Amino acid sequence: MSAARRARILVVDDEPAARSALAELLKEEGYEVRSAADGFKALGRIETWVPDVLITDLKMPGMDGVELMHKVREQVPDVSVVVMTAYGSIETAVSAMQDGATDFLTKPISLPHLLTVLERVLEHRALREEAERLRGLLAARQSTSTGLTGNSRAIAQVRELVGQVAPSKVSVLVRGEPGTGKETVARLLHESSDRSDGPLVSVGCRAIDDDVLEKELLGSDAAPGYLRRADGGTLFLDDVDALPTKAQRILLRLLQEGVVDAESGKAPVAVDVRVVAATEADIDARVQEGKFRDDLFFRLGVVQIRMPSLKERSEDIPVLAAEFLRRYTRHYRKGIDGFTERALGVLVAYDWPGNVRELQSCIERAVVVCNGNEIEPRHLPREIMQPGRAADETPAIPGSSMREIERYAILRTLEHVGGSTSKAAKILGISPRKIQYRLAEYREEGILPQRARRT
């Protein structure tokens, strides 16, 4: 039985038959279940039995589900809450979720839908707990591998491959977009090898003129170049695709023969160097075009590691953001505890074309401008406040969140009625105040550039 199936669930419903049936269904699915007939009895239950999930009816005499949720969270702050409503009103359920509920169910409850909701809630809870565990580990020590932090499958595969390759002397070619952590991989390969006591010499191939780069690689007896300075250690060549032809020949000889040319008239010098190269370009195309030697490419790419973009591993954003937050709150001596839920939502929704490096810069800026205890959306750069889907683009179903669907409905209806919140509210069956509240959120998130007209 999995850890999820052993989760503790407290069912609260004033209808005996519904309460008993739901409890039995959950027990049959392997959950540990307790039940209570009302909010007061539920509060008594949690004094001796702490639930992971509270499933409560929304409308109950004496204490409704929302009030119960708040009282339970006073004692069990991290409890997940699923509210049930017999009224079939999305408005009622959405209102409960705005008050802090994790998810909702509509009566009569079907078993498949119940299990789907619970799976989603418990998965979210597990991710949250794992993030907290990682935060604790990261707080205990300053991470030297920020670009490789995370729980995603993509970054886990990179870490695994780095661990497998590091002990050998094999050349490695690291490929990926700017800011994904290619230099971090080079550093980890060096530090995890038996060369860690030797030098790690980094060369930016694109930053040095062609004629100068050849001289810098070789150097002289009086002033050894990059290749000889890396003897006994690791040579990291960033933007290796930019190597000029002569420099490619020098590097190929090093990889094939383990020697570099010395000053004129002297024998070649033996050099023990491991080469790690990185590129963000389509180096295969450069080989096909004859701009990069194919024999050198094959030598460099004995092992190739592809760094995933941050967009490909968006589930790692909260952990990375938390790590950067700790780093910069210490650096700038700020008392910032974390992110608001909406600020974290903005970070996760953004595509991050600059990858981990851009996220790091964003969090540093937020720490500098924040004067409170939490990072809010207003502390984030305006350019990242754009939604992942254009506001006027029809949301895909399935594939869109309820919030995206709601935003689309509100904005398109407002457009249809010329911006009148009262008319839009009548069409949508919600209150004008709710529309105004949502518009304020959209403006803060950068979805609306200016205030919409109210009537």
C-alpha positions as CSV (number, residue, x, y, z in Angstrom):
1,M,0.0,0.0,0.0
2,S,1.4,3.4,-1.0
3,A,2.1,6.3,1.3
4,A,-0.8,8.2,-0.3
5,R,-3.2,5.4,0.4
6,R,-2.3,5.5,4.1
7,A,-3.3,9.1,4.4
8,R,-5.5,10.1,7.3
9,I,-8.9,11.5,6.3
10,L,-11.5,13.1,8.5
11,V,-15.0,13.1,7.0
12,V,-17.5,15.6,8.5
13,D,-21.2,15.5,7.4
14,D,-24.4,16.0,9.3
15,E,-26.2,13.5,7.1
16,P,-25.6,10.0,8.7
17,A,-26.1,7.9,5.6
18,A,-23.8,10.1,3.4
19,R,-21.2,10.3,6.1
20,S,-21.2,6.5,6.6
21,A,-21.1,5.7,2.9
22,L,-18.2,8.1,2.2
23,A,-16.2,6.8,5.1
24,E,-16.7,3.2,4.0
25,L,-15.7,4.0,0.4
26,L,-12.5,5.6,1.6
27,K,-11.7,2.8,3.9
28,E,-12.1,0.3,1.1
29,E,-9.6,2.3,-0.9
30,G,-7.0,1.9,1.9
31,Y,-7.2,5.2,3.6
32,E,-7.3,5.6,7.4
33,V,-10.6,7.3,8.1
34,R,-12.5,8.9,11.0
35,S,-15.8,10.7,10.8
36,A,-17.8,13.3,12.7
37,A,-21.4,14.4,12.6
38,D,-20.7,18.1,12.9
39,G,-17.9,20.7,13.3
40,F,-17.8,20.5,17.1
41,K,-17.3,16.8,17.1
42,A,-14.7,17.1,14.4
43,L,-12.7,19.5,16.6
44,G,-12.8,17.0,19.4
45,R,-11.5,14.3,17.0
46,I,-8.4,16.2,16.1
47,E,-7.4,16.6,19.7
48,T,-6.2,13.0,19.7
49,W,-6.0,12.1,15.9
50,V,-4.4,14.5,13.4
51,P,-5.8,14.2,9.8
52,D,-3.9,14.8,6.6
53,V,-7.1,15.7,4.8
54,L,-10.4,17.1,6.0
55,I,-13.5,16.4,3.8
56,T,-16.4,18.5,5.1
57,D,-19.9,19.3,4.0
58,L,-20.2,23.0,3.3
59,K,-23.6,23.6,4.8
60,M,-24.1,22.2,8.3
61,P,-26.0,23.4,11.4
62,G,-24.1,25.2,14.1
63,M,-20.8,25.5,12.3
64,D,-20.4,25.5,8.5
65,G,-17.6,23.9,6.6
66,V,-15.6,27.1,6.1
67,E,-15.7,28.0,9.8
68,L,-14.6,24.4,10.6
69,M,-11.8,24.6,8.1
70,H,-10.4,27.8,9.8
71,K,-10.7,26.3,13.3
72,V,-9.0,23.0,12.3
73,R,-6.2,24.9,10.7
74,E,-5.6,26.7,14.0
75,Q,-4.5,23.3,15.4
76,V,-3.3,21.6,12.2
77,P,-2.0,24.4,9.9
78,D,-1.0,22.1,7.0
79,V,-4.2,20.1,6.7
80,S,-5.7,19.9,3.2
81,V,-9.4,20.7,3.0
82,V,-12.0,19.4,0.5
83,V,-15.4,20.9,0.8
84,M,-18.6,19.2,-0.3
85,T,-21.7,21.1,-1.5
86,A,-25.1,19.7,-2.5
87,Y,-26.1,22.9,-4.2
88,G,-24.2,22.3,-7.4
89,S,-23.0,25.9,-7.4
90,I,-19.5,26.6,-8.7
91,E,-19.8,30.0,-7.1
92,T,-20.3,28.5,-3.7
93,A,-17.3,26.1,-4.2
94,V,-15.1,28.9,-5.6
95,S,-15.9,31.1,-2.7
96,A,-14.9,28.3,-0.3
97,M,-11.6,27.9,-2.2
98,Q,-11.0,31.6,-2.0
99,D,-11.4,31.2,1.8
100,G,-8.6,28.6,1.8
101,A,-10.1,25.2,0.7
102,T,-7.8,23.0,-1.3
103,D,-10.5,21.5,-3.6
104,F,-14.2,20.8,-3.7
105,L,-16.7,18.0,-4.5
106,T,-20.3,18.3,-5.7
107,K,-23.0,16.0,-4.2
108,P,-24.0,13.3,-5.1
109,I,-20.3,12.2,-5.0
110,S,-19.1,9.7,-7.5
111,L,-16.2,7.4,-6.5
112,P,-14.0,8.1,-9.6
113,H,-14.3,11.8,-9.1
114,L,-13.7,11.5,-5.4
115,L,-10.5,9.5,-5.9
116,T,-9.3,11.9,-8.6
117,V,-9.7,14.9,-6.3
118,L,-8.0,13.0,-3.4
119,E,-5.1,12.0,-5.6
120,R,-4.6,15.6,-6.7
121,V,-4.8,16.9,-3.2
122,L,-2.4,14.3,-1.8
123,E,0.0,14.8,-4.7
124,H,0.1,18.5,-4.0
125,R,0.6,17.8,-0.3
126,A,3.5,15.5,-1.0
127,L,5.2,18.1,-3.2
128,R,4.7,20.7,-0.5
129,E,6.3,18.4,2.1
130,E,9.2,17.5,-0.2
131,A,9.8,21.2,-0.9
132,E,9.9,21.8,2.9
133,R,12.3,18.9,3.3
134,L,14.6,20.3,0.6
135,R,14.3,23.8,2.1
136,G,15.6,22.4,5.4
137,L,18.5,20.7,3.7
138,L,19.3,23.8,1.7
139,A,19.1,26.0,4.8
140,A,21.7,23.8,6.5
141,R,24.3,24.4,3.9
142,Q,24.8,26.8,1.0
143,S,24.2,24.9,-2.2
144,T,27.0,24.8,-4.7
145,S,24.7,23.3,-7.4
146,T,21.8,25.7,-7.6
147,G,21.2,24.9,-11.3
148,L,20.7,21.2,-10.4
149,T,18.4,21.6,-7.5
150,G,14.9,20.2,-7.9
151,N,12.7,17.1,-8.0
152,S,11.8,17.0,-11.7
153,R,12.6,14.0,-13.7
154,A,14.6,16.1,-16.1
155,I,17.0,17.5,-13.6
156,A,17.2,14.2,-11.7
157,Q,18.4,12.5,-14.9
158,V,21.1,15.2,-15.2
159,R,22.3,14.6,-11.7
160,E,22.4,10.9,-12.2
161,L,24.4,11.2,-15.4
162,V,26.8,13.7,-13.7
163,G,27.3,11.2,-10.9
164,Q,28.1,8.4,-13.3
165,V,30.5,10.4,-15.5
166,A,32.3,12.4,-12.9
167,P,34.8,9.8,-11.7
168,S,36.2,9.1,-15.2
169,K,38.4,11.3,-17.4
170,V,36.1,11.1,-20.4
171,S,35.3,14.4,-22.2
172,V,31.9,15.8,-21.7
173,L,29.8,18.2,-23.9
174,V,27.1,20.1,-22.0
175,R,24.3,21.5,-24.2
176,G,21.5,23.8,-23.3
177,E,20.0,27.3,-23.4
178,P,21.7,30.2,-21.7
179,G,21.2,30.3,-18.0
180,T,20.4,26.6,-17.6
181,G,23.4,25.7,-15.5
182,K,26.0,24.4,-17.9
183,E,28.9,25.9,-15.9
184,T,27.4,24.4,-12.8
185,V,27.6,20.9,-14.4
186,A,31.3,21.5,-15.3
187,R,32.0,22.5,-11.7
188,L,30.3,19.4,-10.3
189,L,32.1,17.1,-12.7
190,H,35.4,18.6,-11.5
191,E,34.5,18.6,-7.8
192,S,33.2,15.0,-7.9
193,S,36.3,13.6,-9.6
194,D,39.7,12.6,-8.4
195,R,40.9,15.9,-10.0
196,S,39.0,18.0,-7.4
197,D,42.3,19.1,-5.8
198,G,43.6,20.3,-9.2
199,P,42.7,23.5,-11.0
200,L,39.4,24.2,-12.8
201,V,40.3,26.6,-15.6
202,S,37.3,28.3,-17.4
203,V,37.7,29.8,-20.9
204,G,35.0,31.8,-22.6
205,C,35.7,31.0,-26.2
206,R,33.3,33.6,-27.6
207,A,34.7,36.4,-25.4
208,I,38.3,36.3,-26.8
209,D,39.4,37.3,-30.2
210,D,40.5,34.5,-32.5
211,D,44.1,35.4,-32.7
212,V,44.4,36.1,-29.0
213,L,42.6,32.8,-28.1
214,E,45.2,30.7,-29.8
215,K,48.0,32.4,-27.8
216,E,46.0,32.2,-24.6
217,L,45.5,28.5,-25.0
218,L,49.2,27.8,-25.6
219,G,51.0,30.6,-23.7
220,S,54.8,30.3,-23.2
221,D,57.3,28.9,-20.7
222,A,57.3,32.2,-18.9
223,A,53.5,32.5,-19.0
224,P,51.8,29.1,-19.4
225,G,48.5,29.2,-21.3
226,Y,45.1,27.8,-20.3
227,L,45.9,24.3,-21.4
228,R,49.1,24.0,-19.2
229,R,47.5,25.8,-16.3
230,A,44.7,23.2,-16.3
231,D,47.3,20.4,-16.0
232,G,46.1,17.9,-13.4
233,G,42.6,19.4,-13.4
234,T,39.7,20.3,-15.6
235,L,39.5,22.7,-18.6
236,F,36.0,24.2,-19.1
237,L,35.4,25.6,-22.6
238,D,32.3,27.7,-22.6
239,D,30.7,28.4,-26.1
240,V,33.1,25.9,-27.6
241,D,31.3,26.2,-30.9
242,A,33.0,29.6,-31.3
243,L,36.5,28.1,-31.3
244,P,38.5,29.3,-34.3
245,T,40.0,26.7,-36.7
246,K,43.6,26.9,-35.3
247,A,42.3,26.6,-31.7
248,Q,40.3,23.5,-32.8
249,R,43.4,21.9,-34.1
250,I,45.3,22.6,-30.8
251,L,42.5,21.2,-28.7
252,L,42.2,18.1,-30.9
253,R,45.8,17.3,-30.5
254,L,45.4,17.6,-26.7
255,L,42.5,15.2,-26.7
256,Q,44.2,12.7,-29.1
257,E,47.8,12.8,-27.9
258,G,47.7,14.5,-24.5
259,V,50.3,17.1,-25.5
260,V,50.4,20.8,-26.5
261,D,52.9,22.6,-28.6
262,A,55.7,24.4,-26.7
263,E,57.7,27.4,-27.8
264,S,59.4,27.1,-31.2
265,G,62.1,24.5,-31.3
266,K,61.0,22.7,-28.2
267,A,59.4,19.3,-27.8
268,P,55.6,19.2,-27.1
269,V,54.6,19.3,-23.5
270,A,52.6,16.5,-22.0
271,V,49.4,17.8,-20.2
272,D,47.0,15.8,-18.1
273,V,43.7,17.6,-18.6
274,R,40.0,16.6,-18.6
275,V,38.0,18.7,-21.0
276,V,34.4,19.8,-20.4
277,A,32.8,21.9,-23.1
278,A,29.5,23.7,-23.3
279,T,27.4,25.1,-26.1
280,E,24.1,26.8,-26.5
281,A,24.4,26.8,-30.3
282,D,23.4,24.1,-32.8
283,I,26.9,22.7,-33.0
284,D,25.7,19.8,-35.2
285,A,24.8,22.3,-37.9
286,R,28.2,23.9,-37.6
287,V,29.8,20.5,-38.1
288,Q,27.7,20.0,-41.2
289,E,28.6,23.4,-42.5
290,G,32.3,22.7,-42.0
291,K,32.8,25.4,-39.4
292,F,33.6,22.9,-36.6
293,R,35.8,19.9,-37.0
294,D,33.8,16.6,-36.9
295,D,36.7,14.7,-35.4
296,L,36.9,17.3,-32.6
297,F,33.2,17.2,-32.1
298,F,33.2,13.4,-31.7
299,R,36.1,13.7,-29.2
300,L,34.4,16.3,-27.1
301,G,31.0,14.7,-27.2
302,V,31.9,11.2,-25.9
303,V,29.3,11.9,-23.3
304,Q,26.7,14.6,-23.9
305,I,24.6,16.1,-21.2
306,R,21.5,18.2,-22.2
307,M,20.5,20.8,-19.6
308,P,16.7,21.2,-19.6
309,S,15.2,24.7,-19.7
310,L,13.4,25.9,-16.6
311,K,10.2,25.9,-18.6
312,E,10.6,22.1,-19.0
313,R,11.0,21.6,-15.3
314,S,8.6,24.3,-13.9
315,E,7.9,22.1,-10.9
316,D,11.4,23.0,-9.6
317,I,10.6,26.7,-9.6
318,P,9.3,26.9,-6.0
319,V,12.4,25.1,-4.6
320,L,14.8,27.2,-6.6
321,A,13.0,30.4,-5.7
322,A,13.1,29.5,-2.0
323,E,16.8,28.8,-2.2
324,F,17.5,32.2,-3.9
325,L,15.3,33.9,-1.4
326,R,17.3,32.5,1.5
327,R,20.6,33.5,-0.2
328,Y,19.6,37.1,-0.8
329,T,17.7,37.6,2.5
330,R,21.0,36.7,4.2
331,H,23.0,38.9,1.8
332,Y,20.8,41.9,2.2
333,R,19.9,41.2,5.8
334,K,16.2,41.2,5.2
335,G,13.5,39.5,7.3
336,I,11.5,38.0,4.5
337,D,9.8,34.7,5.3
338,G,8.6,33.6,1.9
339,F,6.3,34.2,-1.0
340,T,2.5,34.9,-1.1
341,E,0.6,32.2,-2.9
342,R,-0.2,34.6,-5.8
343,A,3.5,35.6,-6.1
344,L,4.5,32.0,-6.3
345,G,1.8,31.4,-8.9
346,V,3.3,34.2,-11.0
347,L,6.7,32.7,-10.8
348,V,5.5,29.2,-11.8
349,A,3.3,30.5,-14.7
350,Y,6.2,32.5,-16.4
351,D,8.2,30.8,-19.1
352,W,11.6,32.0,-18.0
353,P,13.5,32.4,-21.3
354,G,16.6,33.3,-19.3
355,N,16.1,30.1,-17.2
356,V,17.7,29.7,-13.8
357,R,19.9,32.8,-14.2
358,E,16.8,34.9,-14.9
359,L,14.9,33.5,-11.9
360,Q,17.9,34.2,-9.7
361,S,18.0,37.8,-10.8
362,C,14.3,38.2,-10.4
363,I,14.4,36.9,-6.8
364,E,17.3,39.2,-5.9
365,R,15.4,42.2,-7.2
366,A,12.3,41.2,-5.3
367,V,14.3,40.9,-2.0
368,V,15.8,44.3,-2.6
369,V,12.5,46.1,-3.1
370,C,10.4,44.2,-0.6
371,N,9.9,45.9,2.8
372,G,7.5,43.4,4.3
373,N,7.6,39.8,5.4
374,E,6.5,38.2,2.1
375,I,7.3,38.6,-1.5
376,E,4.2,39.8,-3.3
377,P,3.4,40.1,-7.0
378,R,4.1,43.9,-6.9
379,H,7.7,43.1,-5.9
380,L,8.3,41.1,-9.1
381,P,9.5,42.6,-12.4
382,R,6.5,43.7,-14.6
383,E,7.8,41.8,-17.6
384,I,7.2,38.4,-15.9
385,M,3.6,39.3,-14.9
386,Q,2.3,38.3,-18.3
387,P,0.1,35.2,-18.1
388,G,1.2,32.0,-19.8
389,R,-1.8,32.2,-22.1
390,A,-3.0,35.5,-23.6
391,A,-6.1,36.9,-21.9
392,D,-8.1,36.8,-25.1
393,E,-7.0,33.3,-26.1
394,T,-9.7,30.6,-25.7
395,P,-8.5,28.3,-22.9
396,A,-8.0,24.7,-23.9
397,I,-10.3,22.2,-22.2
398,P,-8.8,20.0,-20.8
399,G,-5.5,21.8,-20.2
400,S,-6.6,25.0,-18.5
401,S,-7.0,25.8,-14.8
402,M,-10.4,27.0,-13.4
403,R,-8.7,30.4,-12.8
404,E,-7.8,30.7,-16.5
405,I,-11.3,29.7,-17.6
406,E,-12.8,32.2,-15.1
407,R,-10.5,35.0,-16.3
408,Y,-11.4,34.3,-19.9
409,A,-15.2,34.4,-19.2
410,I,-14.9,37.6,-17.2
411,L,-12.8,39.5,-19.7
412,R,-14.7,38.4,-22.8
413,T,-18.0,39.2,-21.2
414,L,-16.8,42.6,-20.1
415,E,-15.6,43.2,-23.7
416,H,-19.1,42.2,-25.0
417,V,-20.9,44.6,-22.6
418,G,-18.5,47.5,-23.2
419,G,-16.7,47.2,-19.8
420,S,-19.8,47.4,-17.6
421,T,-19.2,45.3,-14.5
422,S,-22.9,45.3,-13.5
423,K,-24.0,44.0,-16.9
424,A,-21.2,41.4,-17.0
425,A,-22.1,40.3,-13.5
426,K,-25.8,39.8,-14.5
427,I,-24.8,37.6,-17.5
428,L,-22.2,35.6,-15.5
429,G,-24.5,35.2,-12.5
430,I,-22.0,36.6,-10.0
431,S,-21.7,39.8,-8.1
432,P,-20.2,43.0,-9.5
433,R,-17.9,43.2,-6.5
434,K,-16.4,39.9,-7.4
435,I,-15.7,41.1,-11.0
436,Q,-14.1,44.3,-9.5
437,Y,-12.0,42.2,-7.2
438,R,-10.8,40.0,-10.0
439,L,-10.0,43.0,-12.2
440,A,-7.9,44.4,-9.4
441,E,-6.0,41.0,-9.3
442,Y,-5.5,41.0,-13.1
443,R,-4.1,44.6,-13.0
444,E,-1.7,43.6,-10.3
445,E,-0.6,40.6,-12.3
446,G,-0.1,42.7,-15.4
447,I,-2.9,41.1,-17.4
448,L,-4.8,44.4,-17.6
449,P,-2.6,47.5,-18.3
450,Q,-5.1,50.0,-17.1
451,R,-8.3,50.2,-14.9
452,A,-11.4,49.0,-16.6
453,R,-14.5,51.3,-16.7
454,R,-17.1,50.6,-14.0
455,T,-20.7,51.5,-14.0
